[in-house]
């Protein structure tokens, strides 16, 4: 059985417990987001936490990688069953903070964000087909600069008021809800926004 196209687990059921197989599958799905291993008498359900897919909620903070530059939008891998969408109208473009986006902005999209770039954004909406729509209109969102991304199970990241943290050791950590953890050095005066740059600035390491 598979979830999200890539998530797989196997259920081994002793013959005399065969009737309980459906219950075991239901239990496995219930624990899917927790990244747990479920063991029941007669059944073993193994969950691979590294491949569990993220189920987003409006307001979640996510870190993602640009996978495609399209017409007035970028596609972003956010560890979900399908790529999220970041519309051009939902980002802060250098020099265009207080005006509507133009055709020139659309032509220059690849200079703002291109395939492989990492971004931090917020979930603005989730469509009926499950497509996640992102927004990066705040200064704390946008293209990520120099740093390191670590992938963990989304179930390990709890929803809190803030997911941006400064540590005494001199680094900024973004604990994104989708399980992509961003770690970057604090080098500027605005430590709370450190690790996030304007869309056209620092390259991703």
C-alpha positions as CSV (number, residue, x, y, z in Angstrom):
1,X,0.0,0.0,0.0
2,X,1.3,3.5,-0.7
3,X,0.7,7.1,0.5
4,X,1.7,10.2,-1.5
5,X,3.1,8.1,-4.4
6,X,6.4,7.3,-2.6
7,X,5.4,6.4,1.0
8,X,5.3,2.6,1.4
9,X,4.8,0.3,4.2
10,X,4.3,-3.4,4.5
11,X,2.0,-5.3,6.8
12,X,2.9,-8.8,7.8
13,X,-0.1,-10.7,9.3
14,X,-0.1,-14.1,10.7
15,X,-2.7,-16.3,9.1
16,X,-4.9,-16.6,12.1
17,X,-5.0,-12.8,12.4
18,X,-5.8,-12.2,8.7
19,X,-9.2,-10.7,9.6
20,X,-7.5,-8.0,11.5
21,X,-5.4,-6.8,8.5
22,X,-7.8,-3.9,7.7
23,X,-7.8,-2.6,11.2
24,X,-4.0,-2.7,11.1
25,X,-3.9,-0.6,8.0
26,X,-6.3,1.9,9.5
27,X,-4.1,2.2,12.5
28,X,-1.0,2.7,10.4
29,X,-2.7,5.6,8.5
30,X,-3.7,7.2,11.8
31,X,-0.1,7.2,12.9
32,X,1.2,8.3,9.5
33,X,2.0,11.8,10.4
34,X,3.8,10.8,13.6
35,X,6.5,8.8,11.9
36,X,6.0,5.9,14.3
37,X,6.5,2.2,14.2
38,X,3.2,0.4,15.1
39,X,3.4,-3.1,16.5
40,X,0.3,-5.1,17.3
41,X,-0.2,-8.7,18.4
42,X,0.1,-10.7,15.1
43,X,0.7,-7.7,12.9
44,X,3.8,-5.5,12.3
45,X,3.3,-2.2,10.5
46,X,6.6,-0.5,9.6
47,X,6.6,3.3,8.8
48,X,9.6,4.9,7.1
49,X,9.7,8.3,8.7
50,X,12.1,9.7,6.2
51,X,9.5,9.4,3.4
52,X,6.4,10.5,5.2
53,X,4.6,13.2,3.1
54,X,3.6,16.5,4.7
55,X,-0.1,17.4,5.0
56,X,-0.2,21.2,5.1
57,X,-2.5,23.6,6.9
58,X,-3.2,27.3,6.2
59,X,-0.8,29.4,8.2
60,X,2.0,26.8,8.3
61,X,5.6,27.9,7.8
62,X,7.4,25.8,5.1
63,X,10.8,25.7,3.6
64,X,10.9,24.4,0.0
65,X,13.0,24.1,-3.1
66,X,12.0,25.7,-6.4
67,X,11.4,22.9,-9.0
68,X,9.9,24.9,-11.9
69,X,9.5,28.5,-13.1
70,X,6.2,28.9,-14.9
71,X,3.8,31.6,-16.0
72,X,3.3,34.0,-13.1
73,X,4.2,31.3,-10.6
74,X,6.9,29.0,-9.2
75,X,6.4,25.4,-8.3
76,X,8.0,24.4,-4.9
77,X,8.8,21.1,-3.4
78,X,7.5,21.2,0.2
79,X,7.7,17.5,1.0
80,X,4.0,17.0,0.1
81,X,2.3,14.7,-2.4
82,X,2.5,17.4,-5.1
83,X,4.5,20.6,-5.5
84,X,3.2,23.7,-3.9
85,X,2.6,26.9,-6.0
86,X,4.1,30.3,-5.2
87,X,2.4,33.0,-7.3
88,X,4.4,36.0,-8.5
89,X,1.8,38.3,-7.0
90,X,2.5,36.7,-3.6
91,X,6.2,37.6,-3.2
92,X,8.1,40.7,-2.5
93,X,10.1,41.6,-5.6
94,X,13.0,44.0,-5.1
95,X,11.9,47.5,-6.1
96,X,8.3,46.4,-6.5
97,X,7.1,46.3,-2.8
98,X,4.4,49.0,-3.3
99,X,3.2,48.4,-6.8
100,X,1.4,45.7,-8.9
101,X,3.6,43.2,-10.7
102,X,4.2,43.9,-14.3
103,X,5.0,42.0,-17.5
104,X,8.6,43.0,-16.9
105,X,8.5,41.3,-13.5
106,X,7.1,38.1,-15.1
107,X,9.9,38.1,-17.7
108,X,12.4,38.5,-14.9
109,X,11.0,35.7,-12.7
110,X,14.0,33.5,-13.2
111,X,16.3,36.2,-11.9
112,X,14.3,36.4,-8.7
113,X,14.0,32.6,-8.1
114,X,15.2,29.7,-10.2
115,X,15.2,25.9,-10.0
116,X,17.2,24.7,-7.0
117,X,16.7,27.9,-4.9
118,X,15.5,27.4,-1.4
119,X,12.7,29.6,0.0
120,X,10.7,30.0,3.2
121,X,7.1,30.9,2.9
122,X,3.6,30.5,4.5
123,X,0.7,28.5,3.3
124,X,-1.9,30.9,2.1
125,X,-4.6,28.5,0.8
126,X,-5.2,24.9,0.0
127,X,-7.3,24.2,-3.1
128,X,-9.9,21.4,-3.4
129,X,-7.5,19.2,-5.3
130,X,-4.9,19.5,-2.5
131,X,-2.7,22.0,-4.2
132,X,-0.9,24.2,-1.6
133,X,-0.7,27.9,-2.4
134,X,2.1,29.8,-0.8
135,X,2.7,33.5,0.0
136,X,5.9,35.3,0.9
137,X,4.7,38.9,1.3
138,X,6.4,39.4,4.7
139,X,10.1,40.4,5.1
140,X,10.7,37.2,7.1
141,X,9.8,35.1,4.0
142,X,11.7,34.8,0.8
143,X,14.8,33.3,-0.7
144,X,17.2,31.6,1.7
145,X,20.9,32.5,1.6
146,X,23.9,30.6,3.0
147,X,23.0,27.7,5.2
148,X,22.2,24.1,5.6
149,X,18.9,22.2,5.2
150,X,18.1,19.1,7.3
151,X,15.1,16.9,6.5
152,X,13.1,15.3,9.4
153,X,9.7,13.7,9.7
154,X,7.0,16.5,9.6
155,X,5.4,14.8,12.6
156,X,8.4,15.9,14.7
157,X,7.6,19.6,14.2
158,X,4.8,20.9,16.3
159,X,2.8,24.0,15.3
160,X,3.8,27.1,17.3
161,X,3.4,30.8,17.3
162,X,6.9,31.2,15.8
163,X,9.1,28.9,13.9
164,X,12.1,31.3,13.6
165,X,14.6,30.9,16.4
166,X,18.0,32.4,17.3
167,X,20.4,30.2,19.2
168,X,23.1,31.4,21.7
169,X,25.7,29.6,19.5
170,X,25.2,32.2,16.8
171,X,22.9,30.5,14.3
172,X,19.3,31.0,13.2
173,X,17.0,28.0,12.9
174,X,13.7,27.8,10.9
175,X,11.7,24.8,12.2
176,X,9.3,24.5,9.2
177,X,6.1,22.5,9.6
178,X,6.9,20.4,6.5
179,X,10.0,18.9,8.1
180,X,12.7,20.9,6.2
181,X,14.8,22.5,8.9
182,X,16.9,25.5,7.9
183,X,20.1,26.4,9.8
184,X,22.1,29.5,8.9
185,X,24.7,31.8,10.6
186,X,23.8,35.1,12.1
187,X,25.9,37.8,10.5
188,X,23.8,40.9,10.2
189,X,22.3,43.5,12.6
190,X,18.8,42.2,12.0
191,X,19.2,38.8,13.7
192,X,15.5,38.0,13.7
193,X,15.5,38.0,9.9
194,X,19.0,36.5,9.5
195,X,19.1,33.6,6.9
196,X,16.5,35.3,4.7
197,X,17.5,37.6,1.9
198,X,15.8,39.6,-0.8
199,X,14.8,37.5,-3.7
200,X,17.7,38.7,-5.9
201,X,20.6,38.5,-3.4
202,X,22.5,35.7,-1.7
203,X,22.9,32.4,-3.6
204,X,22.0,29.1,-1.9
205,X,24.9,27.0,-0.7
